[in-house]
Amino acid sequence: MINKDHPRYKSLQYRDKIVQAYNNKILTTSGMIAHGRGESFDYLLGEKTTDMAHIAIHIAACLFLVSSNPVISVNGNTTALVSKEIVELSNTLNIPIEINLYYRTQERVDNIKKLYTDLNVTNLLGTNEDEFIDTPDLNGPRSPVSIDGINKADLIFIPLEDGDRAEKLVQNGKKTISVDLNPLSRTAITSTVTIVDNIVRCVPLLTKEIKRLKDEPKKKLIQEIKSYNNKENLKKSTNLIKKNI
Ligand code: PTJ
């Protein structure tokens, strides 16, 4: 039971979600370590959505709206923290959710599948009923992706992704939108658009921005994407961390 008047109430609530997801065999053990790393970067960024993150969210919304085949990739941490918000994003764009785990086990896939099915998701990929193909040059259980999902997607949303796989997706010609509180990570550096923000804050903002922009002419959105520089935006987040230290 968390006291509502605790100064770090929100942070404790998210930790509680992480622990519950671990107990429900949705989150992997390493997911708790990854969450702790995220918390420390969030602390250094001021625990709010920065101007740089707002810009990245805007460009990510533009990118979603001009892509032909976007997919949302979900892992244990994303599911633990924002499953309902991810479903809303998927419904807003009418695009699939693909379960894509770093530490893939049958049990975790089944539990995550049940959670999204209970949230009425019908377009769910990456379950054990799918046909898979390996990501070129990536070994192990994290390599297979759904033939109908990530494999044929032109744009993949990859919150809290491991750097190796994020890099390979881009090398294989995919565009990616990542969410990563660490602006220095390989995922952050190699993504087409990096949202340096906590996933709990940015996914609702992203959905809202997509709804706001959905009737804008595509030409205008493409122009905005072209004028955006992800590396410059990342540098500003790193500078903010330095300043806060
Ligand atoms: O569920 P699985 O098996 O796919 O495993 C998922 C994890 C996250 C364990 C796996 O992908 C992993 O090991 O990832 P990394 O390499 O630790 O990268 C995760 C990144 O997400 C790190 O840079 C963290 O700083 C960042 N991060 C953690 N929590 C959040 C976050 N970014 C945004 N919001 C968060 N809440």
Boltz pocket constraint, residues with backbone or C-beta under 6 A from the ligand:
constraints:
  - pocket:
      binder: B
      contacts: [[A, 26], [A, 27], [A, 28], [A, 30], [A, 31], [A, 33], [A, 34], [A, 35], [A, 36], [A, 37], [A, 38], [A, 39], [A, 41], [A, 74], [A, 75], [A, 76], [A, 77], [A, 81], [A, 100], [A, 101], [A, 102], [A, 103], [A, 104], [A, 160], [A, 161], [A, 162], [A, 163], [A, 179], [A, 180], [A, 181], [A, 182], [A, 185], [A, 197], [A, 198], [A, 199], [A, 200]]
      max_distance: 6.0
